Amino acid sequence: MPDVGEGLTEAEILKWYVQPGDTVTDGQVVCEVETAKAAVELPIPFDGVVHALLFEEGTTVDVGQVIISVQTEGGAAAEAPVQEAAPAVAAEEPAAPEARQPVLVGYGVSTASTKRRPRKAPAGAATAAQNGTAPAAPAAAPAPAPAAVPAQPTGERPLAKPPVRKLAKDLGIDLAAVVPTGDGGVVTREDVHAAAAAAITPQAAPAPAPVAAQAPAPAEVPVREAREARETRIPVKGVRKVTAQAMVGSAFTAPHVTEFITFDVTRTMKLVQELKADPDLAGLRINPLLLIAKAVLVAIRRNPDVNASWDEAAQEIVLKHYVNLGIAAATPRGLIVPNIKDADAKTLGELSTALSELVATARDGKTSPADMQNGTITITNVGVFGVDTGTPILNPGESAILAVGAIKLQPWVHKGKVKPRHVTTLALSFDHRLIDGELGSRFLADIAAVLEHPRRLITWS
């Protein structure tokens, strides 16, 4: 597992695109993983045949662990962890050095050997080692393995994958008492479910009991199963976990102030229709969000101090002379905020193209970690859900975020008469450590002024 995103320590395997026995070529994508920032496809850096997939889909793997082994021409494939260890050897015999394991995406080779839990030697082998005699030679052909391995010896930690351990914990099953059927004595999900079923199924007594009646089975397991049937528990991980941590950190680090403004955007809505009919803009996605983004960039030019960040370590305010405009996007994996690099330097057509690509990439779950770094200010469009407004939380490292409410036809006083007009509400949250009320109010008022009279997109630019 390579470091696919700025020092992240782990990633979850979302999907394997190959299976053991498949032929792979250099650069072929073999799996998709999700880091704390984005979903990333991993290519294989050599040609060969897939020998083993060492982790299942849905498993979180630490960076540096081998996740796939490939048989290359003239080379040996990496050993899968489910393979049985070789027969025990004498204690004095030196172990053969392990082959260096290749890793993915051009990160070189791993020099650290894989650590495995030491296996206990058979009692006969231990006695022979103490007496200085060799154990008896094994039979010519080993007997077939039984269908089920006996339960784990007392004192030894049962072998099971983390999801299986969690399942056993939720069902109240002691793994040490479960009979494992997986390769190498590994407890599987089926083993745990079987143990749970046995716990709630009355066992037939071999002979009539002398007591009047047999005590009923404990009710904890059925009660727990009934509760779980009415609840669904979703592990917090990946993008959602990091977003939650970032929002908590932002909310309790930066002192938030939120201001609101409601105004008439009828002229902006008319301009949207005119731009859609402009042949010079044919093929571009023209919508109110595009003009709102442009209005934010014009307002930043008039109030550059809002485009800044607070450096706590250096106790400095960092003014940014560029605008990386973030657009909050809801995805199946959680909320992400990719940003348009140097948005202030783009024309209206270039900004439209960048917005379309950003949204399409986010919906496909292909946003890269680099696309979400170094944002300077963010827009979140809650109006697409019919919501009038909200109090958004700052994206960490930024000083302001603008929430755009729904644009609705409402009765509005226009030129002394009440008429139906397109009206919306903007909400601006900002970091009060570096943006005071005057600056924040001027910035929000400028955005509204541009959208109320969109000709200012030209006169104020």
URWO-V762246 format. One record per pair of residues at least 4 apart in sequence whose C-alpha atoms are under 6 Angstrom apart, sorted by the first residue. I is the first residue (numbers start at 1). J is the second residue. D is the distance in whole Angstrom. If there is no record, write none. Layout:
I & J & D
I & J & D
//
This chain:
1 & 63 & 5
1 & 64 & 5
1 & 65 & 5
2 & 63 & 6
3 & 63 & 6
9 & 62 & 6
9 & 63 & 5
10 & 61 & 6
10 & 62 & 4
10 & 63 & 5
11 & 34 & 5
11 & 35 & 4
11 & 60 & 5
11 & 61 & 6
12 & 33 & 5
12 & 34 & 5
12 & 59 & 6
12 & 60 & 4
13 & 33 & 4
13 & 57 & 5
13 & 58 & 5
13 & 59 & 6
14 & 32 & 5
14 & 33 & 5
14 & 57 & 5
14 & 58 & 6
15 & 31 & 6
15 & 32 & 5
15 & 57 & 6
16 & 31 & 4
17 & 30 & 5
17 & 31 & 5
18 & 30 & 6
20 & 50 & 5
20 & 51 & 5
20 & 52 & 5
21 & 49 & 6
21 & 50 & 5
22 & 49 & 6
22 & 50 & 5
23 & 48 & 6
23 & 49 & 4
24 & 47 & 6
24 & 48 & 6
24 & 49 & 6
25 & 46 & 6
25 & 47 & 4
26 & 44 & 6
26 & 45 & 5
26 & 46 & 4
26 & 47 & 5
27 & 43 & 5
27 & 44 & 5
27 & 45 & 6
28 & 43 & 5
28 & 44 & 6
29 & 42 & 5
29 & 43 & 4
30 & 43 & 6
31 & 41 & 6
31 & 42 & 6
32 & 40 & 6
32 & 41 & 4
33 & 39 & 6
33 & 40 & 5
34 & 38 & 6
34 & 39 & 4
35 & 238 & 6
36 & 238 & 4
36 & 239 & 5
36 & 242 & 6
37 & 239 & 5
37 & 369 & 6
38 & 368 & 6
38 & 369 & 6
44 & 104 & 6
48 & 70 & 6
48 & 71 & 5
48 & 72 & 4
49 & 70 & 5
49 & 71 & 5
50 & 70 & 4
51 & 69 & 5
51 & 70 & 5
51 & 71 & 6
52 & 68 & 6
52 & 69 & 5
53 & 68 & 5
54 & 67 & 5
54 & 68 & 6
54 & 80 & 6
55 & 67 & 6
69 & 77 & 6
69 & 78 & 5
70 & 77 & 5
71 & 76 & 6
71 & 77 & 4
101 & 109 & 6
101 & 110 & 6
102 & 109 & 5
103 & 109 & 6
125 & 135 & 6
128 & 132 & 6
128 & 133 & 5
128 & 134 & 6
128 & 135 & 6
148 & 181 & 5
149 & 180 & 5
149 & 181 & 6
149 & 185 & 6
150 & 179 & 6
151 & 177 & 6
151 & 178 & 6
151 & 179 & 4
152 & 158 & 6
152 & 176 & 6
158 & 176 & 6
159 & 186 & 5
160 & 186 & 5
160 & 187 & 5
164 & 189 & 6
168 & 172 & 6
168 & 173 & 5
180 & 185 & 5
180 & 186 & 6
180 & 187 & 4
182 & 186 & 5
182 & 187 & 6
182 & 188 & 6
236 & 241 & 5
237 & 241 & 5
240 & 334 & 5
247 & 251 & 6
249 & 253 & 6
250 & 254 & 6
250 & 396 & 6
254 & 431 & 6
255 & 431 & 6
255 & 432 & 6
256 & 430 & 6
256 & 431 & 5
257 & 429 & 5
257 & 430 & 6
258 & 428 & 5
258 & 429 & 4
259 & 427 & 6
259 & 428 & 5
260 & 426 & 6
260 & 427 & 4
261 & 425 & 6
261 & 426 & 5
262 & 424 & 6
262 & 425 & 4
263 & 423 & 6
263 & 424 & 6
264 & 422 & 6
264 & 423 & 5
264 & 452 & 6
265 & 422 & 5
265 & 423 & 6
265 & 451 & 6
265 & 452 & 5
266 & 421 & 6
266 & 422 & 5
268 & 451 & 6
268 & 454 & 6
295 & 447 & 5
295 & 450 & 6
296 & 447 & 6
297 & 344 & 6
299 & 443 & 6
299 & 446 & 6
299 & 447 & 6
300 & 304 & 5
307 & 320 & 6
308 & 318 & 5
308 & 319 & 4
308 & 320 & 5
309 & 317 & 6
309 & 318 & 5
309 & 397 & 6
309 & 398 & 5
309 & 399 & 6
310 & 317 & 5
311 & 315 & 5
311 & 316 & 5
322 & 342 & 6
323 & 342 & 5
323 & 343 & 6
323 & 344 & 6
323 & 376 & 6
324 & 339 & 6
324 & 340 & 5
324 & 341 & 4
324 & 342 & 5
324 & 343 & 6
324 & 375 & 5
324 & 376 & 5
325 & 339 & 5
325 & 340 & 5
325 & 377 & 6
325 & 378 & 6
326 & 337 & 6
326 & 338 & 6
326 & 339 & 4
326 & 375 & 6
326 & 377 & 6
326 & 378 & 4
327 & 337 & 6
327 & 339 & 6
327 & 378 & 6
327 & 379 & 5
328 & 336 & 6
328 & 337 & 4
328 & 380 & 5
329 & 335 & 6
329 & 336 & 5
329 & 337 & 6
330 & 335 & 5
331 & 335 & 6
331 & 363 & 6
337 & 372 & 6
338 & 371 & 5
338 & 372 & 4
339 & 371 & 6
339 & 372 & 6
339 & 375 & 6
346 & 350 & 6
346 & 351 & 6
357 & 361 & 6
361 & 366 & 5
361 & 367 & 6
362 & 367 & 5
376 & 398 & 5
377 & 398 & 6
377 & 400 & 6
377 & 401 & 6
378 & 401 & 5
379 & 401 & 6
379 & 402 & 5
380 & 403 & 5
381 & 403 & 6
381 & 404 & 5
382 & 387 & 6
382 & 404 & 6
382 & 405 & 6
383 & 387 & 5
383 & 404 & 6
383 & 405 & 4
383 & 406 & 4
386 & 406 & 5
387 & 405 & 6
387 & 406 & 6
388 & 405 & 4
388 & 406 & 5
389 & 405 & 5
394 & 401 & 6
399 & 430 & 5
399 & 431 & 5
400 & 429 & 6
400 & 430 & 4
401 & 428 & 6
401 & 429 & 5
402 & 427 & 6
402 & 428 & 5
403 & 426 & 6
403 & 427 & 5
404 & 426 & 5
405 & 424 & 6
405 & 425 & 5
405 & 426 & 6
406 & 424 & 6
407 & 423 & 6
407 & 424 & 5
408 & 422 & 5
408 & 423 & 5
409 & 420 & 6
409 & 421 & 5
409 & 422 & 4
410 & 420 & 5
410 & 421 & 6
411 & 419 & 5
411 & 420 & 5
412 & 418 & 5
412 & 419 & 5
412 & 420 & 6
412 & 421 & 6
413 & 417 & 5
413 & 418 & 4
431 & 435 & 6
432 & 436 & 6
437 & 441 & 6
441 & 445 & 6
448 & 452 & 6
450 & 454 & 5
450 & 456 & 5
456 & 460 & 5
457 & 461 & 6
//
